[in-house]
């Protein structure tokens, strides 16, 4: 039986942790996945792991910090290749709590009222044109 068949077939099948993280598209490259595992920032079934060759099997729960979020992932399948994203999403079940909405950001994505905030370059030039006669000691009534 080949390695690929053993990864998906028998119930006792296992796969390297770094390889699975790469297959499931949590980490961009295999070498980054290896470095991530060796950093000790990942737990398998609540036990810290510092080896990239740690064997995982379906049913294991992985906990790790990725970006600003803490991810809790249950391994559903091992996979045989790094496929497209929809295929990678079938390898796991996401148990992470939902990401709360940030209260400091406006609901419209950051759009501001016209005239509020910092002036644009065009606005600054218009202000400079208006203030230029006053700075030179001239009055608009005196200018023809």
C-alpha positions as CSV (number, residue, x, y, z in Angstrom):
1,X,0.0,0.0,0.0
2,X,1.4,3.4,-0.9
3,X,1.9,6.3,1.5
4,X,-1.0,8.3,0.0
5,X,-3.4,5.3,0.4
6,X,-2.3,4.8,4.0
7,X,-2.9,8.5,4.7
8,X,-6.6,8.3,3.9
9,X,-7.5,4.7,4.1
10,X,-7.0,2.9,7.4
11,X,-8.2,4.3,10.7
12,X,-4.7,4.1,12.2
13,X,-3.3,6.3,9.4
14,X,-1.2,9.3,10.4
15,X,0.4,12.3,8.7
16,X,3.2,14.7,9.7
17,X,1.8,17.8,11.4
18,X,3.7,20.3,9.2
19,X,2.6,18.5,6.0
20,X,-1.1,18.6,7.2
21,X,-0.9,22.3,8.0
22,X,0.5,22.9,4.5
23,X,-2.2,20.7,2.9
24,X,-5.0,22.5,4.8
25,X,-3.6,25.8,3.7
26,X,-3.1,27.3,7.1
27,X,0.6,27.9,6.3
28,X,1.9,29.1,2.9
29,X,5.0,26.9,2.5
30,X,6.1,23.6,3.8
31,X,9.3,25.1,5.3
32,X,7.2,27.8,7.1
33,X,5.0,25.0,8.4
34,X,8.1,23.2,9.7
35,X,9.4,26.3,11.4
36,X,5.9,27.0,12.9
37,X,5.8,23.5,14.4
38,X,9.3,23.8,15.8
39,X,8.5,27.2,17.5
40,X,6.2,25.4,19.9
41,X,3.2,27.6,19.2
42,X,0.9,24.7,18.4
43,X,-0.9,22.2,20.6
44,X,-2.2,18.8,19.6
45,X,-5.0,17.6,21.9
46,X,-3.8,20.2,24.5
47,X,-0.2,19.0,24.5
48,X,2.4,21.4,23.2
49,X,4.3,20.2,20.2
50,X,7.8,21.2,19.2
51,X,8.4,18.6,16.4
52,X,7.3,19.1,12.8
53,X,7.1,15.3,12.4
54,X,4.5,14.9,15.1
55,X,2.0,12.4,13.8
56,X,-1.7,13.5,13.7
57,X,-4.7,11.5,12.8
58,X,-8.4,12.3,12.2
59,X,-10.1,13.4,15.4
60,X,-7.1,15.3,16.8
61,X,-7.7,18.9,17.9
62,X,-5.1,21.5,17.0
63,X,-4.9,24.8,18.8
64,X,-2.6,27.6,17.5
65,X,-2.4,31.3,17.1
66,X,-2.5,32.5,13.5
67,X,-2.4,36.2,13.0
68,X,-4.6,38.0,15.5
69,X,-6.8,34.9,16.1
70,X,-6.5,31.7,18.1
71,X,-7.6,28.8,15.9
72,X,-9.1,25.6,17.3
73,X,-9.3,23.0,14.5
74,X,-10.5,19.4,14.5
75,X,-8.7,17.2,11.9
76,X,-11.4,15.5,9.8
77,X,-9.2,14.0,7.1
78,X,-5.5,13.8,6.3
79,X,-5.5,14.5,2.6
80,X,-3.0,13.4,0.0
81,X,-2.0,16.7,-1.7
82,X,-2.1,20.5,-1.3
83,X,-5.2,21.1,-3.5
84,X,-7.4,24.1,-4.0
85,X,-9.0,26.0,-1.1
86,X,-12.4,24.2,-1.2
87,X,-10.6,20.8,-1.1
88,X,-8.4,22.0,1.8
89,X,-11.5,23.1,3.8
90,X,-12.8,19.5,3.8
91,X,-9.7,18.4,5.8
92,X,-10.8,20.2,9.0
93,X,-13.7,21.5,11.1
94,X,-13.2,25.0,12.6
95,X,-14.1,25.0,16.3
96,X,-12.8,28.6,16.9
97,X,-15.1,31.1,18.5
98,X,-16.5,33.7,16.1
99,X,-14.4,36.8,15.6
100,X,-16.1,39.7,17.4
101,X,-16.8,42.9,15.4
102,X,-14.4,45.7,16.2
103,X,-16.2,48.5,18.0
104,X,-13.7,51.1,17.1
105,X,-14.4,50.8,13.3
106,X,-17.5,52.5,11.8
107,X,-20.0,50.1,10.2
108,X,-19.6,51.7,6.8
109,X,-15.9,50.7,6.6
110,X,-14.3,54.0,7.6
111,X,-15.9,56.5,5.2
112,X,-15.9,60.0,6.7
113,X,-18.3,63.0,6.3
114,X,-17.1,65.4,3.7
115,X,-15.0,68.1,5.4
116,X,-14.2,66.1,8.4
117,X,-10.7,65.0,9.2
118,X,-7.5,66.0,7.4
119,X,-7.8,68.2,4.3
120,X,-6.8,66.8,1.0
121,X,-4.0,68.3,-1.1
122,X,-6.6,70.1,-3.2
123,X,-8.3,71.5,0.0
124,X,-5.0,72.7,1.3
125,X,-4.2,74.6,-1.9
126,X,-7.6,76.2,-1.8
127,X,-7.0,77.3,1.8
128,X,-3.6,78.7,0.8
129,X,-5.2,80.7,-2.0
130,X,-7.8,82.2,0.3
131,X,-5.2,83.0,3.0
132,X,-2.6,84.4,0.6
133,X,-4.1,88.0,0.4
134,X,-4.5,88.2,4.2
135,X,-0.9,87.1,4.7
136,X,0.4,89.8,2.3
137,X,-1.5,92.5,4.2
138,X,-3.8,93.0,1.2
139,X,-7.5,93.3,1.4
140,X,-9.8,91.7,-1.3
141,X,-11.5,95.0,-1.7
142,X,-8.2,96.6,-2.7
143,X,-7.5,94.0,-5.4
144,X,-9.2,94.6,-8.8
